[in-house]
Amino acid sequence: MSLDDRYQQVREIADAICDDTVSPSQLQQLEQLLHNNPAAKAYYLKYLGMHVRLSSAADAPMEFVYRRMTEEFIVRPNSSANDIEPPTLTGVSEQIVSEPIAAEQTHGQQEPQQTAKRPTRLKFVALVIMLASLLIAMLFWLDEMGEQHTPREFSAAIVSGNLSIVNLGHIDGHTLYAGEYHTDHQATLQLATGETIELAPHSRVKFLNNHELELKQGAISITHANQHKLILHGPTFSLYGSESTVSLDLRPLKPVVTSGKQTVLLPQRWRPTHYWPFEGQTDRAIDSAGSSDGIVSSGATKAPGLVGKYSYSFDNSYDARINVGSGGGIAPATGSFAATDGVTIEALVAPNYSAEKGDMDEIFRKDQADKELRMLLSFQHNHTNKSFVRPQGDYAESLSFGLYLVGQGYHELKLALDGVDGRPSLAEINSGKTFHVVATYDVSSGLKAIYINGEMLAYYQYPPGLKMLSGGTGAANIGNSPNLTERFRNPPDKDRVFNEAFTGLIDEVAFYDYALPPLMVERHFQHSQQGLSYFGFEPSSTPLPQQINLQLPANRRIELDPLTGLPHQIIDTK
């Protein structure tokens, strides 16, 4: 992520300040963004300096120099502009014009041909001094915000071991400065900010500044000596804490974190592609993560929420559906419902499933007209053992997860509703209780799974790396099939109309273009039990934030998902 992306809010407020359109609320927000954040402060000052340079003449007689390491802002003559004549001002009195000439004549040089042009240069210098004074005042203002003084330039003492420079580093005796380093053997460093760092053999680390470092290879352990916040970047995540010891090991296939008392994880990917919390007063089902707001048909009506204020009640009719569109797909593997790394479908349900043979209650279904590339999560009661069921078997009532896999075709994984081995029975499913249901497929591992209330209760193992195919022009529906255009009869009960409409309540539907790790599925269930959204927020239809801070369990060894940076599972026992 570039600095401009990381500090987008700071940049926008700086633009408003320079345009003289800044509001009091923006100034208050700027104060919060810069408080105790030297990196953001340095970016802000550098960006202001750029504005000043761009707003001045291209060949101005003065130049600005910003020294990032010491945060000095210097105004000095621009030697390249000494021979450039500034533009002539009109309407300037002779008295004003003569004053700078008298001052310069003390040096014994008279240049009457420049008389009419000197006031312009004087005025420009005055403007430069005024802007420089403004920036100096800003520095005092930032210091008064309560930021504690820290060393401006990164340095660390090499306590033991040897390090070699990989890129832009510098070692002076036993002192190491910002840059990228490699160690062949174990090494110990003492940072100027108090932390002790242990590097495993064959580790590669990049020290960015007093507040950030990045582990690129090997393993690292950081022991905090004070409340200083040090951010450790990994391949797809960041960690920070200010107490006890935090360790990160990149040598296993899945990175392993040993957390301290208070360790916070910032994963690179955590947001769903689409998320319909069903909150708010609008007649649409708002997508709080994407742009696929749902059109609600007459057979789906607002009801008390399974979490939050609202859910939707589906009446098992042809019109019991919320159409959330195609996601912009124009062909298979295109659109926002196309997924290449894996997929997750997640929902809260309180069903009233009839479980009669042939009846299907769709929770979510994305389809094509030929039904070959369909993707679904639904309650089903199949007539016979179907060839596309994996693992094969004769299932009666079940929760089914269907997906098209390249080279395999369309397959369904079924979780039998038989009350055996921790699986709920049909009576339990229809008891009126809320169930958290999650279906995942992970391309990298080949694992396809169904979870209920945070527990994996059905799975099938495919070859690792087996790709899936989804997306395309077909619509997606919550609570029904997008392909069902008319009622149809299903023998032998010719008097009963069968369809794929859901009966009961559905809430908090989410679609991800990756497989949620088991530990996150469990966490989402726990949050729903607390009346919160899956992500730990109060239920709301407002857009999800771009970044989230996940508090890790204290003093545990936790495996991270290498694709997303999310916690995968706890691998130790208390």
Number of C-alpha atoms within 10 A of each C-alpha: 5 7 11 13 10 11 16 12 15 23 20 14 19 21 16 15 15 13 9 9 11 15 12 9 9 18 15 10 15 20 16 12 15 19 18 18 14 20 16 19 21 19 18 19 20 18 18 18 20 14 14 17 17 10 10 15 13 9 17 21 22 21 19 17 13 17 12 15 12 11 16 14 17 11 16 11 13 13 13 12 15 13 9 11 15 18 12 14 12 9 6 12 10 10 8 12 18 15 13 15 19 11 9 12 11 9 8 6 9 13 9 9 7 13 15 19 16 21 22 18 19 13 11 18 17 12 13 22 14 12 15 18 12 11 16 14 12 13 16 10 12 17 14 11 13 10 13 11 9 13 12 13 15 20 21 23 18 19 15 14 15 15 22 14 16 15 12 11 15 17 18 8 8 12 15 22 18 20 19 22 22 22 20 15 14 17 20 20 21 20 17 15 20 14 20 19 22 20 25 19 17 14 23 23 21 22 21 15 20 23 18 18 20 18 22 17 18 19 23 25 18 23 19 21 14 12 12 17 18 19 19 23 20 22 17 17 19 20 24 22 24 22 18 17 21 24 20 22 21 20 12 9 11 16 21 24 26 21 25 24 16 17 23 21 23 20 24 19 16 18 22 20 21 24 26 24 29 30 24 16 10 9 13 17 23 25 23 23 22 18 16 22 19 21 16 21 16 14 20 25 18 17 16 13 21 22 24 20 15 22 23 28 25 29 20 24 20 20 16 26 33 27 23 24 20 23 21 18 19 13 14 16 18 18 17 21 29 23 21 17 18 25 26 23 27 27 22 25 25 20 25 20 20 16 18 14 18 17 22 28 27 25 31 27 25 28 23 21 13 9 12 12 24 22 25 24 28 21 26 27 20 18 13 12 12 14 12 14 18 17 15 13 12 12 19 21 24 22 25 23 26 22 23 18 17 11 9 12 13 20 20 23 24 29 25 23 22 17 13 9 7 12 18 18 16 19 13 15 18 16 12 14 11 20 21 23 23 28 28 25 28 26 23 16 14 18 19 25 23 26 21 22 19 20 18 19 17 19 19 15 14 17 11 12 14 19 20 25 22 27 27 23 22 27 22 29 26 28 33 31 29 23 18 13 8 7 12 11 12 15 11 8 10 10 9 11 13 21 22 27 26 32 26 20 26 29 27 25 21 23 24 23 22 24 26 28 19 21 18 18 25 20 16 23 23 19 17 24 17 13 16 18 20 25 19 16 12 14 22 19 19 13 12 17 9 10 12 17 13 16 14 20 16 13 18 17 21 22 23 24 22 19 17 20 23 24 24 21 17 17 10 11 6 5
